[in-house]
Amino acid sequence: MGHTLAEVNDDSPGETSVGTTAALSGLVSEDLRAELIAFRRDLHRHPELARQEVRTTEKVRARLAQAGLAPKVLPNGTGVVCDIGPADPARPRIAFRADLDALPVPDTKDVPYRSTVDGRAHACGHDVHTSVVLGAGLVLAAMNERGRLPRPVRLVFQAAEEIMPGGALDAVKAGVLDGVERILAVHCDPRVEVGRIGLRQGPITSAADKVKITLDGPGGHSARPHLTTDLVMAAAKLATELPAALGRRVDPRSGLSVVWGRIESGHAANVIPQHAELEGTLRCLELAAWHDAPDLVHEVIDQIAAIYRAKCEITYVRGVPPVVNEAASVELLREAMTGRYGLSAVEDTEQSLGGEDFSWYLEHVHGALARLGTRPVGDTTKRDLHQGDFDVDEGAIAVGVELFTAAALLS
């Protein structure tokens, strides 16, 4: 497999608080563990935003090629797909997916591998996901060379998970699911202790869409609102009444909600403006309600805007459906994890209101997403994703590699 990245880049990972994962059980060597930590730290120092992951793509492609594989860059120039083992009609491939992009937030940590790019950071753990799938690929490639791989495998490193519409759609269009029977993924979870994963059958994330409303009117003097269109009042009513109306038009068990992130209108206290904008997200826990949401949202917005004689333009951007974990795939992950780390290494997890474009793969093939524990053992600090101080216990990388490798061997 050649030199490790630690040797090539002189990027020693140093000490990590791996807790219960310090004694690895054979699938991940200490050399590979050190290499993957160094690889993750290199990505962490050089975060790239969605559809800009050129350097990250090349790092992944080069390491897989060094292992004797034949990785291919996806058509948009970012993202990699790589097969291990020849196609076998009798044994369709199992795929493992990682996402490559970072977020437009500043890295506020004081660590040697802090982001070197202003205003950008791997604040969601995609550097960990990438290192996990890379590591599993290296282990499985070595097994394949020795004739020990029971079925062919595909590695998918997709771009642009953090934007809508996400890069999963591009990857599916490029054919990454051709010949694939099942696809698995992990997502970092700072609430779950390292050495453990969280599993759930059925929906594990929510649908997430974007809604933008543009209102226009003639404007006028604030002393005479009856002679014009009071856009501020119209915007305020939409901001409050749309979420309230949806709560009475949709089964509450679907968890459909609208939350506004931006409302803008006007420049002076005594001038009724000619333009107003609202922008927010719609999230939904249940797939059927998500499919019905656009028509219902348009209907309610039009009705409210008409009361105030406001000209209304609605931009509804489909984001992602919920990730709905297939039962057999969840059980495969459970068996793989408990076989390596014991029954206590798996915990139940609740459905999140966060969105994940892994859901698009599950529109085509069976699969499941697991929550990968990244909280150091014994640490009670409350942590969350998408924050500038987000970091992980790097022992989670080896756990993820063992999870995927065991799943490939069991499937």
C-alpha positions, 0 to 999 in steps of 0.5 A, spaced: 500 500 500 506 504 499 507 510 504 502 512 509 500 520 509 504 521 515 510 519 512 509 523 506 507 529 509 510 529 515 504 530 519 504 525 525 497 525 528 500 525 535 496 523 541 488 522 541 483 521 546 480 514 543 478 512 550 475 505 549 477 504 541 484 505 543 485 497 542 483 496 535 481 488 533 485 487 527 481 490 521 485 497 522 492 496 523 496 502 527 499 504 521 493 505 517 489 508 523 495 513 523 495 515 516 487 516 516 488 521 522 493 524 518 489 524 512 483 527 516 487 533 519 490 535 512 482 535 509 481 539 515 486 544 514 484 545 507 476 545 507 473 546 500 466 548 499 460 545 495 462 543 488 469 546 489 472 540 492 478 539 487 483 538 492 480 534 496 477 530 490 485 529 488 487 527 494 482 521 495 483 519 487 491 519 488 490 515 495 486 510 492 490 509 485 496 508 490 493 502 493 492 499 486 485 501 484 482 505 478 478 511 481 474 515 477 473 523 478 465 524 477 463 528 471 462 535 474 470 534 476 469 533 483 467 527 487 470 520 486 467 513 484 471 507 485 470 499 485 473 494 488 473 487 485 469 485 478 462 486 477 458 479 479 451 479 476 450 474 482 452 478 487 451 486 486 455 491 489 455 494 496 456 501 496 459 506 502 458 513 501 462 519 503 461 527 502 467 531 501 464 539 502 466 543 508 461 549 510 462 557 510 463 558 517 470 560 521 474 555 524 474 557 531 478 551 534 485 552 537 488 546 534 494 544 529 490 542 524 485 548 524 483 551 517 487 555 513 482 558 509 478 564 512 471 563 513 471 555 511 471 549 516 469 542 516 464 543 521 460 537 520 465 532 520 465 530 512 473 530 513 471 524 518 466 521 513 471 521 507 477 518 511 472 512 514 470 510 506 477 511 504 480 507 510 474 501 508 476 502 501 484 500 503 482 495 507 477 491 503 482 492 497 487 488 500 482 483 502 480 483 495 488 482 493 488 476 497 481 473 495 478 474 501 472 479 499 466 476 498 462 481 494 464 487 490 464 493 493 463 501 490 466 507 494 462 513 493 465 520 495 460 525 493 461 533 492 456 538 495 452 535 500 451 541 504 447 545 498 440 544 495 439 541 491 445 536 493 451 533 489 447 526 491 443 527 485 449 529 480 452 522 483 446 518 481 445 521 474 453 519 473 451 512 474 454 511 481 448 506 483 448 502 477 449 495 479 449 497 486 444 493 491 445 496 498 448 503 500 451 505 507 453 511 510 455 514 517 454 521 519 458 524 525 454 525 532 457 529 537 452 526 542 454 519 541 460 517 545 466 514 540 466 507 540 458 507 539 453 508 533 446 510 533 441 506 529 434 507 527 429 503 522 425 508 518 426 515 517 432 518 521 432 525 518 427 530 515 426 533 509 428 540 508 426 545 502 427 552 501 422 557 501 423 564 498 417 569 498 417 576 494 412 581 495 411 587 491 406 593 491 406 601 489 409 603 496 406 610 499 406 614 505 405 610 512 400 615 514 395 612 508 396 605 508 389 604 505 391 607 499 397 603 497 399 596 499 402 595 506 407 590 504 410 590 511 404 588 514 403 583 509 410 580 510 409 580 517 402 576 516 405 571 512 411 570 517 406 568 522 400 565 519 403 560 514 406 556 519 400 556 523 396 555 517 400 549 515 399 546 522 392 546 521 392 543 514 397 537 515 397 531 520 401 534 526 404 527 526 408 529 520 412 534 523 411 539 518 414 546 520 416 553 516 422 557 520 424 563 517 431 565 516 431 572 513 425 578 512 427 584 509 423 590 507 423 598 507 428 603 509 424 609 512 419 609 518 414 613 514 415 610 508 411 604 506 416 600 501 415 597 494 418 590 496 419 585 501 422 578 501 422 572 506 426 566 506 426 560 510 426 553 510 421 547 510 422 541 514 418 535 514 418 528 518 414 524 513 415 522 506 408 523 504 407 530 507 413 532 504 411 530 497 404 534 498 408 540 501 409 545 495 402 545 492 399 546 499 405 552 501 403 555 494 396 555 496 396 558 503 401 564 501 397 566 495 391 566 499 394 570 505 398 575 500 391 576 496 388 579 502 393 585 502 393 586 495 400 584 494 403 581 488 407 575 490 412 571 487 414 564 490 420 560 489 420 553 492 426 549 492 426 542 493 432 540 498 432 533 500 426 527 502 427 524 509 433 519 509 428 512 510 433 507 513 431 500 510 430 495 516 435 489 513 440 495 512 440 497 519 440 490 521 446 489 517 450 495 520 447 492 527 450 486 526 457 489 523 458 493 529 456 488 535 460 483 532 466 488 532 465 492 539 459 488 542 452 489 544 453 495 548 456 499 542 449 500 538 444 505 541 437 507 538 437 514 536 431 519 534 429 522 528 433 529 526 430 535 523 436 536 519 436 534 512 441 529 508 442 528 501 444 521 502 436 520 502 436 521 494 440 514 494 435 511 498 430 513 492 433 508 488 436 502 492 436 499 499 440 502 504 441 506 511 445 511 515 448 510 522 450 516 527 457 515 528 459 517 535 465 522 536 464 525 543 470 523 547 469 518 552 467 521 559 466 528 556 459 531 558 460 538 554 454 539 549 457 539 542 453 540 536 454 540 528 455 546 524 459 550 529 466 553 528 468 549 534 466 542 532 471 537 533 471 529 534 475 524 537 479 521 532 478 514 534 471 514 531 475 514 524 477 507 525 470 505 528 467 507 522 472 503 518 471 497 522 464 498 521 464 498 514 469 493 513 465 488 517 458 490 513 462 488 507 464 481 509 457 480 512 453 482 506 
